[in-house]
């Protein structure tokens, strides 16, 4: 989860986004899909903050959120949150 505000957000910069923890049990061959969204785009309009647009649904005069991901140097690491007990045991390790 990341919340960025201010003029520096307009600049192209390297940013690190930490993902929320997820506890899932996966079997060999299972897949995981990563989905990113910016401010629940496109459901929520971007308010310019100057009072020029009233409240209501998004329309043609509202600003758009654009995201470009350059993933050539990206990394994803998965770390166990708990260690599962061997078959036959009931307590987590």
C-alpha positions in Angstrom: 0.0 0.0 0.0 1.4 3.4 -0.9 -0.1 6.9 -0.7 1.8 9.6 -2.5 0.8 13.3 -2.4 2.4 16.6 -3.5 4.1 18.1 -6.5 6.8 15.4 -6.6 4.1 12.9 -7.6 4.1 14.5 -11.1 7.7 13.5 -11.7 8.9 10.2 -13.0 10.7 8.6 -10.2 11.6 5.1 -8.9 9.1 4.1 -6.3 9.0 1.2 -4.0 5.5 -0.2 -3.1 5.2 -2.6 -0.2 2.3 -5.0 -0.7 -0.1 -6.0 2.0 0.5 -9.4 3.6 -1.5 -12.3 2.3 -1.9 -15.7 3.8 -2.7 -18.3 1.2 -2.1 -22.0 0.9 -0.9 -23.0 -2.6 -0.4 -26.4 -4.0 2.3 -27.3 -6.5 1.3 -25.9 -9.9 -1.1 -23.2 -8.5 -0.7 -19.7 -9.8 -0.9 -16.3 -8.2 -1.8 -13.1 -10.1 -0.8 -9.6 -9.0 -3.3 -6.8 -9.7 -2.4 -3.1 -9.2 -5.0 -0.3 -9.1 -4.5 3.4 -8.6 -7.2 5.0 -6.4 -9.7 2.4 -7.5 -9.4 3.8 -11.1 -11.5 4.3 -13.1 -14.4 4.2 -10.6 -13.2 7.3 -8.6 -12.6 10.6 -10.3 -9.6 12.7 -9.5 -10.5 16.0 -7.9 -8.2 18.8 -9.0 -8.6 20.4 -5.5 -9.3 23.9 -6.8 -13.1 23.8 -6.5 -13.6 23.9 -10.3 -15.5 20.5 -10.3 -18.4 19.8 -8.0 -19.2 16.5 -6.4 -20.7 13.7 -8.5 -19.6 11.0 -10.8 -16.6 11.1 -13.1 -17.0 13.0 -16.3 -15.1 14.1 -19.4 -13.5 17.1 -17.5 -12.0 15.1 -14.7 -8.3 14.2 -14.7 -7.1 10.7 -15.6 -4.8 8.6 -13.6 -2.1 7.0 -15.8 0.4 4.4 -14.6 3.3 3.1 -16.6 5.3 0.2 -15.1 8.8 -0.5 -16.3 9.6 -3.8 -14.7 13.0 -4.7 -16.1 14.6 -4.2 -12.7 11.6 -5.3 -10.6 11.7 -7.9 -7.9 9.0 -9.9 -6.1 9.9 -11.9 -3.0 7.6 -14.3 -1.1 8.2 -15.0 2.5 6.3 -17.5 4.6 4.1 -15.9 7.4 3.7 -19.2 9.3 5.2 -22.6 9.0 2.6 -25.3 8.6 2.9 -28.5 10.7 3.8 -31.8 9.2 0.9 -34.1 8.3 -0.6 -35.6 11.5 0.3 -32.6 13.7 -2.3 -29.9 14.6 -0.2 -27.1 16.0 1.5 -24.5 13.8 5.3 -24.3 14.2 
